[in-house]
């Protein structure tokens, strides 16, 4: 055995990395979403922002970024694009000009009806049941919460 070449450590094998399992699954999930969202005229990040607004319209950019666990600065160009597509409008707060409210337009609300088929398409593509996916989602949310506590 060559003393200069370290032996593989099971803890460092790619297939033993939880982070890689999450990352590679996320990449594939996004690829499954892509044609479904193209039919709606949305990218995956835009879809997530629209979901937040479909849940609760009239949020601030900061509130949306908190829900999406992202930086408000990276969210602004995405929201500008959605605004240029006529799906939402951004309005500066009268009380504090630094605060920007985001409201859906009629076109943005109407898009929700078209998007309602997307979740079932994802369930079908997964080859799993909704119940099993909900269990997996709960486990992932627990993991996310634990990771957030340790930041």
C-alpha positions as CSV (number, residue, x, y, z in Angstrom):
1,X,0.0,0.0,0.0
2,X,1.3,3.5,-0.9
3,X,1.9,5.5,2.2
4,X,1.6,8.8,0.3
5,X,-2.0,8.0,-0.7
6,X,-4.6,8.2,2.1
7,X,-7.2,5.4,2.2
8,X,-10.8,6.4,1.7
9,X,-12.7,7.4,4.8
10,X,-16.3,6.4,4.9
11,X,-17.3,9.7,6.4
12,X,-15.9,11.4,3.3
13,X,-17.4,9.3,0.6
14,X,-19.7,11.4,-1.6
15,X,-22.6,8.9,-1.3
16,X,-22.4,9.2,2.5
17,X,-23.0,13.0,2.5
18,X,-26.4,14.2,3.6
19,X,-25.6,17.5,2.0
20,X,-25.0,15.9,-1.4
21,X,-28.2,13.9,-1.2
22,X,-30.1,17.1,-0.5
23,X,-28.2,19.1,-3.1
24,X,-28.6,16.5,-5.9
25,X,-32.2,15.9,-5.1
26,X,-32.9,19.7,-5.1
27,X,-31.2,19.9,-8.6
28,X,-33.4,17.1,-9.9
29,X,-36.5,18.5,-8.3
30,X,-35.8,21.9,-10.0
31,X,-35.4,20.1,-13.4
32,X,-38.8,18.4,-12.9
33,X,-40.4,21.8,-12.1
34,X,-38.8,23.6,-15.1
35,X,-41.2,22.6,-17.9
36,X,-44.2,22.9,-15.6
37,X,-43.2,26.4,-14.6
38,X,-42.2,27.4,-18.2
39,X,-45.8,26.8,-19.1
40,X,-46.7,29.5,-16.5
41,X,-43.9,31.8,-17.6
42,X,-42.1,31.5,-14.3
43,X,-38.7,30.4,-13.1
44,X,-38.4,28.3,-9.9
45,X,-37.4,31.2,-7.7
46,X,-40.2,33.3,-9.2
47,X,-42.7,30.5,-8.5
48,X,-41.6,30.4,-4.8
49,X,-42.1,34.1,-4.5
50,X,-45.6,33.9,-6.1
51,X,-46.5,31.0,-3.7
52,X,-45.7,33.3,-0.8
53,X,-47.9,36.0,-2.2
54,X,-50.7,33.6,-3.0
55,X,-50.6,32.6,0.6
56,X,-50.6,36.2,1.8
57,X,-50.8,39.2,-0.5
58,X,-49.4,42.6,0.5
59,X,-46.2,41.5,2.2
60,X,-43.0,43.6,2.4
61,X,-39.9,42.6,0.5
62,X,-38.3,41.8,3.8
63,X,-41.2,39.5,4.8
64,X,-41.0,37.6,1.5
65,X,-37.3,37.2,1.9
66,X,-37.8,35.8,5.4
67,X,-40.3,33.3,4.2
68,X,-38.0,32.2,1.4
69,X,-34.9,32.3,3.6
70,X,-33.0,34.5,1.2
71,X,-31.4,37.9,1.1
72,X,-33.8,40.9,0.2
73,X,-31.2,42.2,-2.2
74,X,-31.3,39.1,-4.3
75,X,-35.1,39.1,-4.2
76,X,-35.4,42.6,-5.6
77,X,-34.4,41.8,-9.2
78,X,-36.7,38.8,-9.2
79,X,-39.6,40.9,-8.0
80,X,-38.8,43.6,-10.6
81,X,-39.1,41.0,-13.3
82,X,-42.4,39.7,-12.0
83,X,-43.6,43.3,-11.9
84,X,-42.5,43.9,-15.5
85,X,-44.6,40.7,-16.4
86,X,-47.6,42.4,-14.8
87,X,-47.9,39.8,-12.0
88,X,-47.4,42.1,-9.1
89,X,-46.7,45.7,-8.2
90,X,-44.2,47.1,-5.7
91,X,-45.3,50.1,-3.6
92,X,-43.0,52.2,-1.3
93,X,-44.5,52.6,2.1
94,X,-45.6,56.1,2.9
95,X,-44.5,55.8,6.5
96,X,-41.0,54.5,5.6
97,X,-39.6,54.8,2.1
98,X,-37.1,52.0,2.8
99,X,-40.1,49.5,3.1
100,X,-41.5,48.2,-0.2
101,X,-44.9,46.4,-0.2
102,X,-45.6,43.8,-2.8
103,X,-49.1,43.2,-4.1
104,X,-50.5,40.8,-6.6
105,X,-52.2,42.2,-9.7
106,X,-55.3,40.5,-11.1
107,X,-53.0,38.7,-13.6
108,X,-50.9,37.5,-10.7
109,X,-53.9,36.2,-8.8
110,X,-55.3,34.5,-12.0
111,X,-52.0,32.7,-12.4
112,X,-52.6,30.8,-9.2
113,X,-55.5,28.9,-10.9
114,X,-53.1,27.7,-13.6
115,X,-50.5,26.8,-11.0
116,X,-52.8,24.5,-9.0
117,X,-51.9,21.5,-11.2
118,X,-48.2,21.8,-10.4
119,X,-48.1,20.0,-7.0
120,X,-49.9,16.9,-8.3
121,X,-47.5,16.8,-11.2
122,X,-44.6,16.8,-8.7
123,X,-46.2,14.0,-6.7
124,X,-46.6,11.9,-9.9
125,X,-43.0,12.6,-11.0
126,X,-41.7,11.5,-7.6
127,X,-43.1,8.0,-7.9
128,X,-44.2,8.3,-4.3
129,X,-47.4,9.0,-2.4
130,X,-48.5,12.3,-1.0
131,X,-48.4,10.8,2.5
132,X,-44.8,9.7,2.1
133,X,-43.8,13.0,0.6
134,X,-45.4,14.9,3.6
135,X,-43.4,12.7,6.0
136,X,-40.2,13.5,4.1
137,X,-41.1,17.2,4.1
138,X,-41.7,17.1,7.9
139,X,-38.3,15.5,8.4
140,X,-36.6,18.1,6.2
141,X,-38.4,21.0,8.0
142,X,-37.1,19.5,11.3
143,X,-33.6,19.4,9.9
144,X,-33.8,23.0,8.6
145,X,-35.0,24.2,12.0
146,X,-32.0,22.4,13.7
147,X,-29.6,23.9,11.2
148,X,-31.0,27.4,11.7
149,X,-30.6,27.1,15.5
150,X,-26.9,26.4,15.0
151,X,-26.1,29.3,12.7
